[in-house]
Structure formats: structure tokens, C-alpha cells
């Protein structure tokens, strides 16, 4: 690309070109189709949404004396209204703050070659886009305007690194682009938190009532030689427990007495002292 040709054809100098009297562009080789009818109602709604958006201040880059430098000026004849728009876009009433922010935005944008001045000047298209980005955030003060400017810088770096990574296939550039994208998301969260719009997390708690029934198995019955009865199909675990105790008692009572020298009916021997005390 030659340096004497503008790198951005979107930059139009209203002082040299009158868009209203500019001849129509040449017809393309492809046949232009008629707009579908279903787009008409959508276009009306889109226009209504666009009219509600904040008006962009706009800016033009004009030469500053014979120094070879360029300065931002109003794109219309009412400089006072334009100055109010610029101050409102940065959330400040300080002209010094506006001047600093505008210089910083200019340094972020690319440059185009001015054939008349034989010098480079900041791209009006990128500068207008940057200014509109800040204005869309609608910062309430200088701190939020600074955060919006940082978000813009991260966005520019992310897109340029992503472009280089896609063209060259460099994994390192792709990794940096991914980190920049995460940084932009973190900046967006910081802006929302500064405005009291933190992320709301909804937590659903479900309370369920569960009834646990414990079944006690008596292993000592099996040790004594008695089979543990199986509960009937309609018998609850609690009834099984009571049934096992009753069967155990019946088994103990029906067991034949152990032969010995003690009187009949006394199954377990009792000591002498205990016997005398009983008498």
C-alpha cells in the first residue's frame, strides 16, 4: 500500500466533498435484489431503537497552524453544543480532563496520510468510534470514564492480537488474546459493581422430610440355636422387633430344665448366701 493513499476510506472531509452532490457510485456487476417486504417493519423498530440511543458527539481532525499537527474540532457549526457533548461523554466539567482524555484516545487510534499537509493525522473513523464507545458507557464521573477508556484499549489490543493470531497461527498471540478477553470481562464486572449492579446468584434450597426406619437384628438368638423369624409381608420392622422378643421368651420358658442337685423349678443355681437371704 502506498503511503500517499489514505488507509481508511471511511474518513471524509466535509470541506472538500459534498456528499449530497457526490455522483452515485458505479453499479456493481451483481444484480441488486429488491429489499424483502418483511424487513420494513423491522427497520421501523430498529430506527425507533436507534433514536433512543445517546447522540454521539462526533469529531473532525483539522490542521493546527503550520506546526503539522492536527486538532479535534466540532463536526458542525455550534461549538458550544459540541463542547457540552464532549464533556458529558467523559462525565466531567473540566476542560483539562477532556483534553487529556482526547489525547489518550488519539494515541490509541491509527493514522492516515494527509497528502496536502504531507503528514500523518489520526484516523477520524477510529477516533469517532472510540469517542462513541466512551459515550455509550455514559460514565457518571471521571473514574468511570477512565475505566471506559481502559476497556477501549483492551478491546483494541484484543482485536489486533486476535487478527495476528488468526493470520499467523501463533499460539502465543492466541493465548495473549484470550487473556485480554478475560481482562475485558473483568473490567465489565468492575463497572457493574461500581454502579451497584453486582451479579445476583439465586440459590434454591429444597427441604425434604425423610422417615428412617431402623431394623434391629438379634444375633444372639442365632447363637442360642433359635432361628430369627422372618417378618411377614404385612409386618412392619417395629412389629418384627416385638415378635422376636416374644418368641425368645417362649423358647426360654419351654426349654427343659438343666439336671442338677437343686430343687425342681430352680433352673439356674443360686448361691447359699442368696438362698438364705431369700428365706
Order of alpha helices (4+ residues) and beta strands (2+ residues): alpha-beta-beta-alpha-alpha-beta-beta-alpha-alpha-alpha-alpha-alpha-alpha
